[in-house]
Amino acid sequence: MLLARALQAKGVTRVFTLSGGFCNPALEGFMDCGIAVVNAPHEQTAGHLADGHTRITRKPAVCLVGPEGFAGAVPAMMEAWGERSPVIFVTGSSTLKRQGSGGFKEIDDVSIAAPLTKYSVSITDGERISEFVDRAWKIAVGGYPGAVHLSMPVDIMFSSYEEDAMLDERPFDRAAQPPPRAWPCPQDLDQVLATLRQARQPIIIGGHGVWWSGAERQLEACARRLNIPVFNVPYHQKLLSEASDVYMGLADIHQYHPSRQALEAADVVVMVGARLDNQMNFGNPPLIPRAAQLLCVNGSHEEIELNRAADRVLLSDPGAFFSALEALDPFPPEWLESNRAWRAQWVEKMVADIPDLDDDRIHPLQLALDVQAAMSDGDWLVIDGGNTHFWSEISVNIAGWRGLRLGNILHPGTFSMLGVGVPFASAAKLDHSERNLVVISGDGAFLSGGSSIEAAFQEKLSIVVVIDNNGGLDCISQQQERLFSSKRHFATDFRDIPFHSMFEGLGGYGELVERRVDIVPAVKRALASGKTACVNVKTVGHISPIVLATTSKRDKASIE
């Protein structure tokens, strides 16, 4: 009960779990406190549901699992860590009294979780539960956000304590508070502004720090006023609508080719809330040219330390930084218009270059475009897979340029983890029941997390899962064909799986599509069904630009 009340005080309204014996006292507490519990078929699913809920609401969600379930939740912990998603993982653990003696289901979960979280600790005194929850919560949302882990030994979980234990100590108010924000040092800010005043062709690259600080609207307003093109770091939360007149696409020269032109022509590159990691080539040429000034603005010292390679760094909350940019005069509009022209040319070329296949041989890019043609403004799109993800990223840029204003887009994070699509869509539907939710998932991605669909059925969530069914792990087989001396692929093929029948058998709606002309009507029928639905589309695998680029680095290589 102390755990439930501590979380209730923070505003938690929903917990995701796979019910287990070690967790029963906590589950009873949640029930008594009126906190909804969503039971998942697997601990990884429970973790992804909590992660999806956290990314959407920007408030920590709770994943509760037992000691054996901890191992199942580790992949979800890793996915949340990559996106800096402040999920609170609570795991039941072996008895504290006999710790280290081989107790029932004993595992050193604290040590295992430590590299994947900001804070991992065992609660060693039941009276301090509220203190541990308060500490974990503030660590999760403060500075550089991230997941945290609380291990609850079974002898503490099943013990009784006074309801007001430790509540007579500070902080007396245990309600969730906005995290502290960094305000820029005036001298450091002046130097950054001076650099921008000398610029003629600046660009902004936004990352997850902008999202977690809630500053995306300020980013758009600032970019519009100043005529600065905006790009998104790959794999991270989308900051602006694809239809925004200042948004160009991913800062990825493979998935959005005009970003190469923009980066080569830019004299100042401002990265806000992002890391100079492998996606940004660690800040090095040829992605970011030597001649460009590279400025990194981050809201925490952890991020600043990770961006040591920048020409100049600024410790500042993204929103505070965008407010400070009001001191600048607008840049000539020709630079922004050049970027828009490059985007228009790219859209035209990408669509024109889709192979002219027979009607029964569907290209994955065409599938993604047709799925969005069946959607309306405000609908949510979730992407899951390897090549399916890459082609879908390209398609949302094209559809956005054509005017589609999706309500939100969710996709795997830094680690490209397969199987997150259905849990993310389910979490979104739980929070936005009035929205249409469509998932475009590769067949391999769906198989990686396919059991998660049961949570959608159990909660009666009308999401539509469109399977890009090319009969295998297409992203991997294409790498193999380019890298193996035999030019063949190995251990990547699937049998012909009737995904649509699986949904029908579970009580949902299913439809098989084998011709392109049938895609839009099938998706619309699935949306209208009001059920958990599957549109199983037979496609032909085509190598995506990013796989083509990464396998061309040398004769034998893998994605690096």
N, C-alpha and C positions, 0 to 999 in steps of 0.2 A: 504493500500500500504506500509506503514512503516513496518508492520509485515512481509510482503512478502519480502521486500528488506533486512530486518535484517536477515531473514533466508537464503535468497539467498547469502548474504555475507558470511555465514557460510558454504556454499557449498551444501545446501539442494536442491535436484533435484526432490524429490517426496514427496507428502503429502497424508496421508490416512484419509478419512473422511466419514461421512454420511451427505450429504449436508443438511443444515438447514438454516432457515431465519436469525438466529443470526450470521451465519458464512458468509453470502453473500459478505460483503465487503472484507473479507480476501480471499475468493475464487476468486473474481475479481482481487485482487492483485496478487495472484499466477498465474492466467491466463496471466496477463500482463507481469509478470516476466519470463514466460516460464517454470514455475515449474509444473510438471505433477501432476495431482490430481487423485487418485484412489478412486472411490466412492464405499463404502461397503454397504451391506444390513442391517447392524446393527453396532452400535458403538463398541460393544465388538470385532467384527470382524475387524473394523478399527484399534483398539488398538493392536490386535494380529498381524495384517499385519505390523504395524509400529515396533512392537517388533521383529518380524521375520527379517525384513529388517535390524534392528539395530544389532541383533546378528550376522548376516551374514557379514555385511560390517564393523562392529565395529565403525560405525559413527551414531550419533543420527538421528533418523527419527522422523517425526512429525505426531501426531494424533490430528485432529481438529474436535471437536464436539460442539453441542449447550448445553444449560443448562439442558434440559431434557435428552439429550444424555449423559451427564456426568455420570449419574447413570449407564447407560449401559456400559460405558467404565471402570468403577471401577474394574470389574474382570480382565480386561486386564492390568490395572495399577498394580494390585496385582501380576499377573504373572510376569510382568517386574521387579517389586520390588524384587521378590524372586530370580531372576537370575541376579540382579544388572545390568539390561539392561537400558542404558541411553536414554530412549525414552522421547521426549518432548511432553507432553500433553497440548494442548491449548484449552480452553473451553470458549465459549461465555457465558456471565452471565447477570443477571438482571441489570437494570440501576443503576449506581453508585449514581446518584442524589437522588434517593429514597431508597437507601439501608436501609434495616431493616424495611421497611414499607409495606412489602408484595407485592412487584413489580411483574410484569409478569414473571412467571417461576423462581422466586427467590429461591435460594438454597445456603447454605453456603458451596460451593464447595471447598473453600480454606481449611477449617477445616477438611472436609471429606478426602481430598487428603493428608493432612499433614503426617499422619502415614505411608502412602504408597509411599512417595516420599522423596527425599533429600531436596526439596525446593518447597514450594507451596505458591503462592502470587497472589494478585489481582493487576493488573496494574491500578494505580489510576491517572496517568497523561499520556495522549497520546503522548506527546512530548518525554517521556522517554521510549517508546516502544523498541527502539534499545538497550538501557541500560539494560532493563529487559531481553531481549533475550540473550544479551552477558553474563549477570550474570548467567542466568539459564543454558546456554550451558556449561560454565566453571565449574559450580557446578556439572552438570550431568556427565561430563567426568573426572573430577579431583578426586584424592584420591580413595575412594571406590565408583566406578561408580554407577549410579542409575537414575531412572526416576525423572523428575521434572514436575511441573504443573504451568502454567500461566493462570490466569482467566482474560478474557477481557470483561469488562462491555459493554453492548450494546450501551450506549451513547458515549463511547470512540470508539468502533468499527465503528460506523457510522459517526464519526466526521472527519474533514479534518485538516491536519497539514502540515507544511512546509516539503518538501522532505528531507532537510538536518537537521531536528530538532535534536539538541543535538550532532550532529556529529563533532562539533568544540571542543568537550571535549574528554579527554583521556578515553579509548584507541582510537587513531585516526585510527588504523588498526583494523577493526572488523572481519577480516577473521579468520576462525578456526585455532587454534594453538595447537600443541601437548601439552597434559597436563603435568604439572611438575611431575617428577619421584623422588622417594625417593632413595638416595644412602646410603648404609649401613654404620653405624658408624664403623670405623676400629676395635675398641676394641671389640665391640659386634660381628662383623664378625669373628674375630680371635677365640673367644670362640666357635662359632658354627663350624668353620673349625677344631678346636682342637678336638671337640666331634666326628666329622666325621672321623678324622684320626685314632681314636681309634676303629672305627667300623669295623666289619667284614661282617655283613649282613644287610646293610641299604636298605631301600626302600623309594621311593618318591611317595607321594599322591598329585596329582595336582587338583586344583579347578578352578573356573571361573576367579580368579585373573590372572592366567597365560594367559587365552584367551584374556581378555580385555587389557592386557599389550602387546599382540602380541608376546609372548615369547615361543610359543609351539615348534618352530623349535630349539630354543636354548635348551629347555628341552630335546628333543630327542637326539640332538647331544651330550649333556652333559652326558645323561644316557648311550649312546652307548660307549663313551670313558671310562666312569668309571665303566661300567658293573653293573649298578643299575636298578633293575626292577621298572617300573612305573605303578601306578594305577590311576584311575580316581574317583573323588568323585561322588557318584550317583546323577543323575538328572541334573548335570551341563554339559556345553558344552564339547563335546569330544575334547581332546587336541591332541591325536596322532591317527594315523590310527590303526584300529584293527589288521592290518597285520604287524605292526611295530615289529621288533625283540626284542624291550625292553618293549613294552606295554603288560600288562598281562590282564587287565580287570578292572571291578569296584572294589573299596574297599568296598565290600559288601559280607559278608559271606553267604548270602542267594542266591543272583543272580550270584555270582561267588565264588564257594566254596573254591578254592585254596587260596583266599585272607586270609582265616583263617590260613592256613599253613604258609603263608608268614608273617603275622602279629605275629603269635606265635613264629616264628623263628628269626624275625628281632631284632637286638639290637639297631638300631636307626631308627625312623620313622620321615621323614621330610615331613611336609605338607606345600605346597607352594600355596598361593593364595586361601586358603580354610578356612572354619570355623569349629570350634569344636562344631557343633550343634548336633541335634538328629541323623543325618545320620552318624556321627562319634562317637555316643554314648558319646558325650561331652568330648571325650578324655579318657574315662574310660575303665577299664577291663569289660568284657572279650574281647572287640574288640581290644583295644590297651593294651597289657599286662603291668603290673606294672614294669616289669624288663626292658622294652624298654625305651630308651630316646626319648621323644617326642619334636621335634623342629617345631615351626611354623614360617614361613617366609611370611610376608604380606607387601603389598605396601602402606598401609595407617594406620593411627593411629586408625581408627574405627575398622578395622579388628583385629589389635593387642589387642585392648580392649576386643573384643569378644573372644579372644583366651587366656585369662588370665590363664586357667588351664594348659597350656603347661609347660613343664619343662624349656624351654627356648624359647623366642620369638626374632625375628629379624625384624626390620623395614627396608624393602628393596624392591625395584622394583624386580619382579621375574627375569627379564632379567639380571639385575645387579648381582643378586645372582648366577644365572647359570654361568655367566662369572667368578665370583669369585671362583667357584668350579674348574676352570682350575688349581688352585694351588694344587689340590689333585692328588695323584697317583691313577691309576686304581685299583679297588678292584679285588680280585681273580675271574675269570670268572665262577667258579663252582657255585657261589650263583645265578647268573643270569640263568645259565643252569638248576639249580634245579627248579627255578620258571617256566621255559619253559617246563620242563618235567611234572610238576604238571598240567600246562595248557593243555598239550597234553593228559594226562590221563583223565582230566576232560572232554575235548571235546569228547573223545572216549566213556566215560561213559554216558554223556548226550544224545548222539545220540543213543547209544545202549538201553537206558532206555525209549525212546519214545515208548509208548504202541503200540503193533502190532494190530492196528484197521483195520476194513474193509475199503475198498477203498472209501466208501461213508461216512466214519466217520473220519473227518480230525482233527488231534491234532493241537492246536494253535502254538506249537513250530515247527511242521512240515510245517505248512502254512508259517511261517516267513522264514524258511530255503528255501522253494521252491520259494517264492517270490524273494529272493536274488539270487537264482539260475538262475532266468530269467534276472537278472541285470548284468551290466558290470562295469569294473573299471571306476571310475569317475562319475558314477551315484550317485544321492543324495537320501537318505532314510529319511523319516520323520515318527516318531512313535507317536501314540496318543491312550490313553486308560489306563485302569487299568491293568488287567491281560495281555491284549494285549501288553502293554508297557513292562511288566516284561518279558514275553516270548520272545519278540522281542529283548530286551537287551541281553538275553542269546544267541539268534540266531546270532546277529551281531558279537559277540565274536567268535562263532564257525565258521561262514563264513569267518571272518577275519583271523583266524588261518589257514583256508584252502586256503587263498591267495586272497580273494576278497578285493580290495582297493576302497572302496566307496569314492566319492568326499567329502561328508560331511554327518553328521547325526544330525538331529534336533529332539527334543522331549520336553515334558513338563518339567518345572522347579521344584523347591522345593515343590510347592503346589500340584503337580500332577493334574493340572487343565485340565479337559476334554474339547475338542473342539478346541485345538490349532493347530491340525495337518494340516487341509486344509489351514488356513491362513498362516502358516509357509511355506508350500510348495508353495503357490501362491507367497509369497514374494521372495522365493528363485528362482522361475522361472522368475519373473520379472527382477532379477539381473543376472541370469545365464540361459538365454533362450536356450543356446546350450546344456544344461544338461538334461538328463532324470530325472524326479522327481516322486518318488513313495511314497505314503503314506500307511502305514499299520495302520488302525484305527479300534478300537472296534466299534461295532454297537452303544453302548451307547455313546461313545465319539463322533461319527459322528452326532448322534441326538442332542448332546449338542451344537454343533456349525454348524449344517448342512446347515443353510442358508448362511454360508460363501462361499459355493461352487458357489453361484451366482457371486461373485467377480471374480472367476476364469473364468467363462463363459463370463462375461462382458469384461474381459481383454484378452480373447481368449488364455488362458494358457493351454497347453497340459500337465496337470498333471494326474497321474493315482492313484486313490484311491482304495485300496484293503480293503474291509470290512471283518473283522473277525466277522462273523455273527453267534453268538451262541444263539441268541434269548433273550438276557437280560443283566442285569448288573451282569455279571458272577463273577467278583471280590467280589461284595457285597453279592450275593446269597451264595457263598461258605463260606464266613465268617459267615453268618447267620446259615447255616447248621451245622457248627462246634460249634457255640456259643449258639444257641437256644436249649432249653431243648427238643423241639419237633423234632429237627434235620431237620427242613424244612426251606424253604426260603419264603420270603413274599415281595410283592410289588416290585419285580425286573424283572419280565418277560415282554417281548415285544411280540406283534403280529408278524406274518411273514411279514416283511417289504421288498418289492421289490426295494431295493436301486438301482439296475442296471436300472430298468425301470424309476426311478426318473431322472437319468442322461440322458437317452434316450429322455425323455419328454422335458428336457431342451435344447436338441440339441446336446448332447454329445454321447459318446460310452458307452454301458453297456453290461455286460455279467454275467450270473449266473453260478457258479461253484459248483457242488455237489459231485465231485469225485476228489481225490487227483491227479490223473494222468492228469487232465485237468488244473491244476493251472499254471504251467509254460507256456504252449501254450497260455492260456487266457491272462496272464500278457504281454506276447510278442505282442499279437494282440492289446491289449490296448495301449501299447507304440507306436506301428506302426500306430495307427489310426490317430495320430496327433490332437486328440481332448481331451477335458476334459473327463476323462473316469473313469468308475467304474467296478471293478471286485468284485462281491458279492459272497463271499465264505461261504458256510454253514459248520460250524465247530462244534465240540463237546467241551464243556467247561471242562477244567482240572485245578485243583487248582495249582497255581504257587508256587515255593519254598518260596517266600517272604510272601505270604498270609498264607501258611502252618506254617511258623515259627512264624509269629506274632499272629496267633490264638492259638498257642500251649503254649503261655506264662503262661496262667492260664486257669481255666475252662471257665470263661467268660471274654472276653477281646475284644478290637478292635485294629485297627492299631494305634500305639502310636507314 
